[in-house]
Amino acid sequence: MKRVYYITIIMISIMYLGFAVKTDEQISDEKIDKRIDAILSKMTIEEKVGQMTQITLEVISSREGEASSLVIDADKLKEAIVDYKVGSIINTGGAANTLDDWQEIITSIQDAATKETRLGIPVLYGIDAIHGANYTLGATLFPQAINLAASRNKEIVKEGGSITAYEVRASGIPWNFNPVLGMGREPLWARFWETFGEDVHLTTEMGKAYVEGQQGKDISDKTKVATCIKHYMGYSVPKNGKDRTPAWIPERFIRDIFLPPFAEAVKTGAFTAMVNSSEVNGIPAHSDYHILTEILKGELNLKGFIVSDWEDIIRLHTRDRVAESPEEAVKMAVMAGLDMSMVPYDYSFYEILVKLVKDGEVPESRIDDAVRRILLVKYMLGLFENPYPYTELSDGFASEEFTEANLNAARESITLVKNENNILPLSKTSKVLVAGPTANLLSVMNGGWTITWQGNNEELYPKEKHTILEAVQEKIGENNVIFREGSSFEEDINSAEAVKMAEKVDAVVLCLGEPTYCETPGNISDLALPDAQLMLAQELAKAGKPIVLVMVEGRPRVINKIVDHAEGIVVAMLPGMEGGRAVADILFGDVNPSAKLPFTYPRNVNGYMTYDYKPLEVFDVNEFNPQWSFGHGLSYTEFEYSDLKLSGKNFSVDDEITVSVTVKNIGDREGKEAVELYITDLYGSVTRPNKQLKAFEKINLAPGESQEVSFTLNSDDLSFIGRENTRIVEPGEFIAAVADLQAAFYLK
Ligand code: GLC
């Protein structure tokens, strides 16, 4: 008997010790669960539904004009927080606020939430900080995602995410509606520039880096925020290219291409997700139980919650007509898995859902699940400990160090795609004509989500930042620069005069592209660059001086009619607030360009193909003939690739495959190079892409310097979604390719 007794004592001790030595993290998770249970058990149905209700700042405030400051309306604030128990507020109230104003706004809101309500649950404030804290005046505004992807520099993406998190938190806001993880595979799409481009591996890696930068190890850190991966999913490939129009994506393609970036982001710790505003295969995403609950919450195990996009629950009734009443729309969305409604202008969602629960139409268990998820994020953010702004962060806001990081990101994000006769870099003693509609504006380099939603109020941009023209003037002296716009985006202005001026200079810097736009207002029906701009280029070419074309745009506008007129072409896309300086640094050689296109630049407006095209797309008369392919990018130096080696010839599914290559800088100046490994699966049970990016690393080499770069792949990197819609690996022959080197290997 004694022996059994001792064993029991020993076992209890081990169990106690086991509990006692649990990491803080485990105890805090359990502690948080207990705190959520405790508060949930006290909540009324109204209080629970209030947590699921999100309104925009405009509902509780007023602002005279975009430039004036915003005023919180105390009565409307009380109505929202006390009467309707709103748990989340978003947006900017029409235009960016100063850092001080934001801290005041958030303080007023949290005062109401924590001091005037029965349970004192803090409000979760959310904002779009898409390329920096773009709704806080003076913030560090980075290149847009399409540019970050062109940099192929994960560290730059992570650092940009971290700086953005700092400046968003400094504004008192702990939740950012970013990153966009849809892929840019439809160049007409108005939100193409919000993506990391067309490739699933590049998007996955850049999305992961961004989430790591934004969230760090612990989102309660006062310099970190919770991310919101979006727009889940299949939003980025509208069949007719127009934002918020139907996409048709077979489940096999969804799982093969569109799901992986979201899966990796959830694995990396992303807490929230925002739903695709549109429909896939005839099913509005906001009503799709399969993708929201079965996949995102089930297979991917999202820990936090799912928020709707703008007004998209009621639009199930008013627009999509899959719900015959507002009540049916709310029930359909909540039962599909939506946890929070971005209503955002009124309290209809609150009133309808309270009634649906009381009438037994929506089980309270679904509400409890949603509220538990929302409270988890609020606890993990530390809002119950401190919901107020950390005003001490103001000191580091928009610091010189942040600005330097931004300038570096811009420099590494601009792609040199053509450099005939080494026209670039231009000499600093050149006399140049700067022309074109994107030469002397800051807005065109930043795009949407900049100070205002559309980003098109140039008056509100910081006067101290440089346009391309101003940066060129600073670089080579105003006396050496003539400026003639020549044309607006759509019309001739003074092209004849510009041509006359061109005869007086050594070279022309022609800045073409797009005005700023955001979301549906940016819809177009013709990807070709407008005629006025094409004609300006054609006229300027008659002056017989070398032309350097700078494309400042959110999507790759077709320019096949003028490519031959330009000896140098730079695809700048949306390089952010330091873009002017970065373009000038590259044009005049202070920076050696190192970016590579994250998308395939179309030659024609029709017949768009991505680089990972299928065999029959190049069969018979069909060909892949883009203006420039995904992965194209030039340097002012030259890199020689040699000695491609594999760690074997035959591999089993459990083996790791190491691919190494030597890269040498054989030019006369230092340069950065993104080394990219592509894999071709020669045969498969479904048609396989001609090649797919599987790994990349950016290195820096001095003239004459060599470096061996190694990549390690496993069978998951060779997998794909098969005919059964499940991820599989098949034996067979594969090709590993780096630059112009290839090596075959076999998977047994
Ligand atoms: C918009 C966008 C979404 C954004 C949200 C809040 O409609 O689709 O990306 O986060 O509304 O501004």
Residues whose N, C-alpha, C, O or C-beta is under 5 A from the ligand:
A	BS01	GLC	D128 F177 D309 W310
